[in-house]
């Protein structure tokens, strides 16, 4: 089992599985509605020049997140 890291710390092109997700934050409801749930595989596609926002691929579509949102999502890096 690989170490759990923040989604915002994932290197570009890396895949991971969402392990922990904030349940109380108001923004987390929006992310869950868009398919970012525990057990979901995500891939970090790219980051903006200054690192914010980041773009991930989740459930077949691309989703852009603020780095502050991605810092609360814990993922386990995995093979693509």
The first five atom37 places (N, CA, C, CB, O) and aatype in JSON, in Angstrom:
{
  "aatype": [20, 20, 20, 20, 20, 20, 20, 20, 20, 20, 20, 20, 20, 20, 20, 20, 20, 20, 20, 20, 20, 20, 20, 20, 20, 20, 20, 20, 20, 20, 20, 20, 20, 20, 20, 20, 20, 20, 20, 20, 20, 20, 20, 20, 20, 20, 20, 20, 20, 20, 20, 20, 20, 20, 20, 20, 20, 20, 20, 20, 20, 20, 20, 20, 20, 20, 20, 20, 20, 20, 20, 20, 20, 20, 20, 20, 20, 20, 20, 20],
  "atom_mask": [
    [1, 1, 1, 1, 1],
    [1, 1, 1, 1, 1],
    [1, 1, 1, 1, 1],
    [1, 1, 1, 1, 1],
    [1, 1, 1, 1, 1],
    [1, 1, 1, 1, 1],
    [1, 1, 1, 1, 1],
    [1, 1, 1, 1, 1],
    [1, 1, 1, 1, 1],
    [1, 1, 1, 1, 1],
    [1, 1, 1, 1, 1],
    [1, 1, 1, 1, 1],
    [1, 1, 1, 1, 1],
    [1, 1, 1, 1, 1],
    [1, 1, 1, 1, 1],
    [1, 1, 1, 1, 1],
    [1, 1, 1, 1, 1],
    [1, 1, 1, 1, 1],
    [1, 1, 1, 1, 1],
    [1, 1, 1, 1, 1],
    [1, 1, 1, 1, 1],
    [1, 1, 1, 1, 1],
    [1, 1, 1, 1, 1],
    [1, 1, 1, 1, 1],
    [1, 1, 1, 1, 1],
    [1, 1, 1, 1, 1],
    [1, 1, 1, 1, 1],
    [1, 1, 1, 1, 1],
    [1, 1, 1, 1, 1],
    [1, 1, 1, 1, 1],
    [1, 1, 1, 1, 1],
    [1, 1, 1, 1, 1],
    [1, 1, 1, 1, 1],
    [1, 1, 1, 1, 1],
    [1, 1, 1, 1, 1],
    [1, 1, 1, 1, 1],
    [1, 1, 1, 1, 1],
    [1, 1, 1, 1, 1],
    [1, 1, 1, 1, 1],
    [1, 1, 1, 1, 1],
    [1, 1, 1, 1, 1],
    [1, 1, 1, 1, 1],
    [1, 1, 1, 1, 1],
    [1, 1, 1, 1, 1],
    [1, 1, 1, 1, 1],
    [1, 1, 1, 1, 1],
    [1, 1, 1, 1, 1],
    [1, 1, 1, 1, 1],
    [1, 1, 1, 1, 1],
    [1, 1, 1, 1, 1],
    [1, 1, 1, 1, 1],
    [1, 1, 1, 1, 1],
    [1, 1, 1, 1, 1],
    [1, 1, 1, 1, 1],
    [1, 1, 1, 1, 1],
    [1, 1, 1, 1, 1],
    [1, 1, 1, 1, 1],
    [1, 1, 1, 1, 1],
    [1, 1, 1, 1, 1],
    [1, 1, 1, 1, 1],
    [1, 1, 1, 1, 1],
    [1, 1, 1, 1, 1],
    [1, 1, 1, 1, 1],
    [1, 1, 1, 1, 1],
    [1, 1, 1, 1, 1],
    [1, 1, 1, 1, 1],
    [1, 1, 1, 1, 1],
    [1, 1, 1, 1, 1],
    [1, 1, 1, 1, 1],
    [1, 1, 1, 1, 1],
    [1, 1, 1, 1, 1],
    [1, 1, 1, 1, 1],
    [1, 1, 1, 1, 1],
    [1, 1, 1, 1, 1],
    [1, 1, 1, 1, 1],
    [1, 1, 1, 1, 1],
    [1, 1, 1, 1, 1],
    [1, 1, 1, 1, 1],
    [1, 1, 1, 1, 1],
    [1, 1, 1, 1, 1]
  ],
  "atom_positions": [
    [[0.84, -1.19, 0.0], [0.0, 0.0, 0.0], [0.88, 1.24, 0.0], [-0.96, 0.0, 1.22], [1.75, 1.39, 0.87]],
    [[0.68, 2.11, -0.95], [1.48, 3.33, -1.08], [1.03, 4.36, -0.04], [1.37, 3.91, -2.51], [-0.06, 4.28, 0.52]],
    [[1.9, 5.33, 0.19], [1.59, 6.39, 1.14], [0.48, 7.29, 0.59], [2.85, 7.23, 1.45], [0.36, 7.48, -0.62]],
    [[-0.32, 7.82, 1.48], [-1.4, 8.72, 1.09], [-0.82, 10.14, 1.03], [-2.61, 8.64, 2.1], [-0.13, 10.58, 1.95]],
    [[-1.12, 10.85, -0.07], [-0.63, 12.22, -0.27], [-1.8, 13.13, -0.64], [0.48, 12.26, -1.37], [-2.89, 12.65, -0.96]],
    [[-1.56, 14.41, -0.6], [-2.57, 15.37, -1.03], [-2.67, 15.35, -2.55], [-2.24, 16.81, -0.53], [-1.66, 15.15, -3.23]],
    [[-3.84, 15.54, -3.08], [-4.03, 15.6, -4.52], [-3.19, 16.72, -5.12], [-5.52, 15.8, -4.87], [-2.69, 16.58, -6.23]],
    [[-3.04, 17.81, -4.4], [-2.26, 18.95, -4.9], [-0.76, 18.63, -5.0], [-2.46, 20.15, -3.99], [-0.04, 19.32, -5.72]],
    [[-0.27, 17.58, -4.31], [1.14, 17.2, -4.34], [1.45, 16.14, -5.37], [1.57, 16.72, -2.98], [2.61, 15.75, -5.52]],
    [[0.46, 15.65, -6.08], [0.65, 14.61, -7.08], [1.42, 15.18, -8.27], [-0.72, 14.03, -7.54], [1.13, 16.29, -8.72]],
    [[2.41, 14.44, -8.81], [3.13, 14.94, -9.98], [2.26, 14.88, -11.24], [4.41, 14.14, -10.2], [1.35, 14.06, -11.33]],
    [[2.55, 15.73, -12.2], [1.79, 15.77, -13.46], [1.91, 14.42, -14.17], [2.3, 16.92, -14.38], [3.0, 13.87, -14.29]],
    [[0.78, 13.91, -14.63], [0.73, 12.63, -15.34], [0.51, 11.43, -14.43], [1.98, 12.43, -16.1], [0.28, 10.33, -14.92]],
    [[0.58, 11.63, -13.12], [0.43, 10.52, -12.18], [-1.05, 10.22, -11.95], [1.12, 10.85, -10.85], [-1.9, 11.1, -11.98]],
    [[-1.32, 8.94, -11.72], [-2.67, 8.49, -11.39], [-2.73, 8.15, -9.91], [-3.1, 7.27, -12.26], [-1.72, 7.8, -9.29]],
    [[-3.92, 8.25, -9.35], [-4.11, 7.94, -7.93], [-5.57, 7.57, -7.7], [-3.68, 9.13, -7.03], [-6.43, 7.79, -8.55]],
    [[-5.81, 7.01, -6.53], [-7.17, 6.66, -6.11], [-7.5, 7.52, -4.9], [-7.3, 5.11, -5.79], [-6.72, 7.59, -3.95]],
    [[-8.65, 8.15, -4.93], [-9.08, 9.0, -3.82], [-9.34, 8.12, -2.61], [-10.37, 9.83, -4.19], [-10.07, 7.13, -2.7]],
    [[-8.73, 8.47, -1.46], [-8.89, 7.7, -0.23], [-9.7, 8.43, 0.82], [-7.54, 7.34, 0.33], [-10.6, 7.85, 1.43]],
    [[-9.4, 9.7, 1.05], [-10.12, 10.47, 2.06], [-10.57, 11.78, 1.46], [-9.25, 10.72, 3.31], [-9.92, 12.36, 0.59]],
    [[-11.72, 12.23, 1.94], [-12.34, 13.4, 1.35], [-13.0, 14.2, 2.46], [-13.37, 13.0, 0.25], [-13.66, 13.6, 3.32]],
    [[-12.86, 15.51, 2.49], [-13.53, 16.28, 3.55], [-15.04, 16.21, 3.37], [-13.06, 17.76, 3.53], [-15.56, 16.43, 2.28]],
    [[-15.73, 15.9, 4.43], [-17.18, 15.73, 4.33], [-17.96, 16.97, 4.76], [-17.62, 14.56, 5.16], [-19.12, 17.13, 4.39]],
    [[-17.32, 17.84, 5.54], [-18.05, 18.98, 6.1], [-17.92, 20.26, 5.27], [-17.55, 19.25, 7.49], [-18.8, 21.12, 5.34]],
    [[-16.88, 20.4, 4.5], [-16.65, 21.65, 3.76], [-17.73, 21.85, 2.69], [-15.26, 21.64, 3.11], [-18.19, 20.89, 2.07]],
    [[-18.12, 23.1, 2.49], [-19.18, 23.39, 1.52], [-18.75, 23.07, 0.09], [-19.58, 24.86, 1.61], [-19.57, 22.64, -0.71]],
    [[-17.48, 23.25, -0.24], [-17.0, 22.95, -1.58], [-16.93, 21.47, -1.86], [-15.64, 23.55, -1.78], [-16.96, 21.06, -3.02]],
    [[-16.85, 20.66, -0.82], [-16.75, 19.22, -1.03], [-18.05, 18.63, -1.59], [-16.39, 18.53, 0.27], [-18.01, 17.62, -2.29]],
    [[-19.16, 19.23, -1.27], [-20.44, 18.77, -1.84], [-20.42, 18.92, -3.35], [-21.64, 19.55, -1.23], [-20.83, 18.02, -4.08]],
    [[-19.94, 20.05, -3.81], [-19.84, 20.31, -5.25], [-18.92, 19.29, -5.92], [-19.33, 21.74, -5.51], [-19.23, 18.79, -7.0]],
    [[-17.78, 18.98, -5.27], [-16.85, 18.01, -5.85], [-17.45, 16.61, -5.9], [-15.54, 18.0, -5.05], [-17.25, 15.89, -6.87]],
    [[-18.17, 16.23, -4.86], [-18.83, 14.91, -4.87], [-19.89, 14.84, -5.96], [-19.47, 14.63, -3.5], [-20.04, 13.8, -6.59]],
    [[-20.61, 15.92, -6.17], [-21.63, 15.94, -7.23], [-21.0, 15.77, -8.61], [-22.42, 17.24, -7.17], [-21.65, 15.28, -9.54]],
    [[-19.74, 16.18, -8.75], [-19.05, 16.05, -10.04], [-18.32, 14.72, -10.17], [-18.07, 17.19, -10.22], [-17.6, 14.51, -11.15]],
    [[-18.48, 13.81, -9.19], [-17.93, 12.47, -9.32], [-16.65, 12.2, -8.58], [-17.72, 12.18, -10.71], [-16.11, 11.1, -8.69]],
    [[-16.13, 13.15, -7.82], [-14.9, 12.94, -7.07], [-15.26, 12.32, -5.72], [-14.11, 14.28, -6.88], [-15.57, 13.03, -4.76]],
    [[-15.23, 10.98, -5.67], [-15.63, 10.22, -4.48], [-14.5, 9.31, -4.05], [-16.91, 9.41, -4.75], [-13.6, 9.02, -4.83]],
    [[-14.54, 8.86, -2.8], [-13.56, 7.9, -2.31], [-13.61, 6.65, -3.19], [-13.81, 7.54, -0.82], [-14.68, 6.15, -3.51]],
    [[-12.44, 6.16, -3.58], [-12.34, 4.99, -4.44], [-12.27, 5.31, -5.92], [-13.49, 4.1, -4.2], [-12.09, 4.41, -6.74]],
    [[-12.42, 6.57, -6.28], [-12.39, 7.0, -7.69], [-10.95, 7.22, -8.14], [-13.22, 8.29, -7.89], [-10.15, 7.81, -7.42]],
    [[-10.62, 6.73, -9.34], [-9.29, 6.94, -9.91], [-9.24, 8.31, -10.58], [-8.92, 5.81, -10.93], [-10.16, 8.68, -11.31]],
    [[-8.17, 9.05, -10.32], [-7.95, 10.36, -10.93], [-6.55, 10.42, -11.51], [-8.16, 11.5, -9.89], [-5.65, 9.7, -11.07]],
    [[-6.36, 11.27, -12.51], [-5.05, 11.52, -13.1], [-4.83, 13.02, -13.14], [-4.93, 10.88, -14.52], [-5.7, 13.76, -13.6]],
    [[-3.66, 13.47, -12.68], [-3.34, 14.89, -12.75], [-2.86, 15.19, -14.17], [-2.25, 15.29, -11.68], [-1.81, 14.7, -14.58]],
    [[-3.62, 15.98, -14.89], [-3.33, 16.26, -16.3], [-2.32, 17.39, -16.44], [-4.62, 16.62, -17.06], [-1.32, 17.25, -17.14]],
    [[-2.59, 18.52, -15.77], [-1.67, 19.66, -15.86], [-1.96, 20.68, -14.77], [-1.76, 20.32, -17.24], [-3.01, 20.66, -14.12]],
    [[-0.99, 21.57, -14.6], [-1.12, 22.67, -13.64], [-0.92, 23.98, -14.37], [-0.1, 22.52, -12.47], [-0.21, 24.03, -15.37]],
    [[-1.55, 25.03, -13.87], [-1.34, 26.37, -14.43], [0.11, 26.79, -14.14], [-2.36, 27.4, -13.83], [0.76, 26.19, -13.28]],
    [[0.62, 27.8, -14.84], [2.01, 28.21, -14.68], [2.46, 28.46, -13.23], [2.25, 29.44, -15.47], [3.6, 28.15, -12.89]],
    [[1.61, 29.0, -12.4], [1.98, 29.25, -11.01], [1.42, 28.17, -10.08], [1.5, 30.63, -10.57], [1.41, 28.36, -8.86]],
    [[0.96, 27.05, -10.64], [0.51, 25.92, -9.85], [-0.95, 25.94, -9.43], [1.33, 25.82, -8.66], [-1.42, 25.01, -8.77]],
    [[-1.68, 26.97, -9.8], [-3.07, 27.06, -9.39], [-3.87, 27.68, -10.53], [-3.22, 27.89, -8.09], [-3.53, 28.79, -10.94]],
    [[-4.88, 27.06, -11.05], [-5.52, 25.81, -10.65], [-4.82, 24.59, -11.25], [-6.97, 25.81, -11.07], [-3.85, 24.71, -11.99]],
    [[-5.35, 23.41, -10.89], [-4.86, 22.16, -11.46], [-6.01, 21.49, -12.22], [-4.3, 21.21, -10.34], [-7.18, 21.72, -11.91]],
    [[-5.65, 20.68, -13.21], [-6.66, 19.97, -14.0], [-6.47, 18.47, -13.78], [-6.56, 20.33, -15.52], [-5.37, 17.95, -13.93]],
    [[-7.56, 17.79, -13.42], [-7.51, 16.35, -13.24], [-8.5, 15.68, -14.2], [-7.82, 15.97, -11.77], [-9.47, 16.29, -14.65]],
    [[-8.22, 14.42, -14.48], [-9.17, 13.62, -15.27], [-9.83, 12.66, -14.3], [-8.45, 12.85, -16.46], [-9.16, 11.89, -13.61]],
    [[-11.15, 12.72, -14.24], [-11.92, 11.88, -13.34], [-13.17, 11.39, -14.07], [-12.29, 12.65, -12.03], [-13.92, 12.19, -14.63]],
    [[-13.39, 10.09, -14.05], [-14.57, 9.47, -14.67], [-14.75, 9.87, -16.14], [-15.81, 9.86, -13.89], [-15.88, 10.03, -16.6]],
    [[-13.64, 10.03, -16.88], [-13.72, 10.29, -18.3], [-13.83, 11.74, -18.71], [-14.85, 9.57, -18.84], [-13.94, 12.03, -19.9]],
    [[-13.81, 12.67, -17.78], [-13.83, 14.09, -18.15], [-12.8, 14.86, -17.35], [-15.23, 14.68, -17.93], [-12.27, 14.37, -16.35]],
    [[-12.51, 16.07, -17.79], [-11.5, 16.9, -17.15], [-12.17, 17.88, -16.21], [-10.65, 17.64, -18.2], [-13.17, 18.52, -16.55]],
    [[-11.6, 17.99, -15.0], [-12.14, 18.84, -13.96], [-11.03, 19.75, -13.46], [-12.74, 18.0, -12.79], [-9.93, 19.28, -13.17]],
    [[-11.29, 21.03, -13.37], [-10.31, 21.99, -12.88], [-10.65, 22.35, -11.44], [-10.28, 23.25, -13.77], [-11.78, 22.7, -11.12]],
    [[-9.63, 22.26, -10.58], [-9.79, 22.54, -9.15], [-8.81, 23.61, -8.7], [-9.59, 21.28, -8.33], [-7.72, 23.74, -9.25]],
    [[-9.22, 24.37, -7.72], [-8.27, 25.28, -7.07], [-7.31, 24.41, -6.25], [-9.01, 26.35, -6.17], [-7.69, 23.35, -5.76]],
    [[-6.09, 24.88, -6.11], [-5.12, 24.14, -5.33], [-5.59, 24.01, -3.88], [-3.74, 24.81, -5.4], [-5.34, 22.99, -3.23]],
    [[-6.26, 25.03, -3.38], [-6.76, 24.99, -2.0], [-7.81, 23.9, -1.82], [-7.35, 26.35, -1.61], [-7.91, 23.32, -0.74]],
    [[-8.59, 23.6, -2.85], [-9.56, 22.5, -2.79], [-8.84, 21.15, -2.85], [-10.58, 22.62, -3.95], [-9.19, 20.22, -2.12]],
    [[-7.84, 21.06, -3.72], [-7.11, 19.8, -3.92], [-6.29, 19.42, -2.7], [-6.2, 19.91, -5.13], [-6.0, 18.24, -2.51]],
    [[-5.92, 20.38, -1.87], [-5.13, 20.08, -0.68], [-5.91, 19.28, 0.35], [-4.63, 21.36, -0.05], [-5.31, 18.64, 1.22]],
    [[-7.22, 19.3, 0.28], [-8.05, 18.58, 1.25], [-8.4, 17.17, 0.81], [-9.31, 19.36, 1.51], [-8.96, 16.39, 1.58]],
    [[-8.08, 16.84, -0.44], [-8.39, 15.51, -0.97], [-7.13, 14.65, -0.85], [-8.88, 15.59, -2.45], [-6.1, 14.98, -1.44]],
    [[-7.22, 13.56, -0.1], [-6.08, 12.65, 0.07], [-6.21, 11.49, -0.91], [-5.99, 12.13, 1.53], [-7.27, 10.87, -1.03]],
    [[-5.11, 11.2, -1.62], [-5.11, 10.15, -2.63], [-3.96, 9.18, -2.4], [-5.02, 10.77, -4.04], [-2.97, 9.51, -1.75]],
    [[-4.11, 7.99, -2.94], [-3.06, 6.98, -2.89], [-2.54, 6.79, -4.32], [-3.6, 5.62, -2.29], [-3.26, 6.28, -5.18]],
    [[-1.29, 7.19, -4.59], [-0.74, 7.03, -5.93], [-0.79, 5.58, -6.4], [0.7, 7.53, -5.98], [-0.59, 4.65, -5.61]],
    [[-1.07, 5.39, -7.7], [-1.19, 4.04, -8.27], [-0.69, 4.05, -9.7], [-2.66, 3.54, -8.21], [-0.35, 5.1, -10.26]],
    [[-0.64, 2.87, -10.27], [-0.24, 2.73, -11.68], [-1.4, 3.19, -12.56], [0.18, 1.25, -12.02], [-2.56, 3.01, -12.19]],
    [[-1.11, 3.78, -13.75], [-2.19, 4.24, -14.65], [-3.03, 3.12, -15.19], [-1.62, 5.0, -15.79], [-3.96, 3.36, -15.96]]
  ]
}
